[in-house]
Amino acid sequence: MMLDPFGEERPRVKSAAHEIGQDLSTLSVDELQERITLLETEIRRLQDAKRGKEASKAAADAFFKG
């Protein structure tokens, strides 16, 4: 490991809380539940964004077809 000549620490890159396809065998039941909750929250966020885009597209389609 090489030391920084100016004595400043570089910020560590925080790994994602979950990576698709990662090995799950080392995780506890509690850790698995945390990841399930995290992913369910992300799915809801994605679905909300999709609904917003669909509504915008429908409004644009209605405007330009009228």
Number of C-alpha atoms within 10 A of each C-alpha: 3 4 8 9 6 6 7 8 8 7 6 6 6 6 7 7 9 14 9 6 6 7 8 10 7 8 11 10 9 9 12 15 12 14 16 13 12 13 14 12 12 12 12 11 12 12 12 12 12 12 12 12 12 12 12 12 12 11 12 12 11 10 9 7 7 6
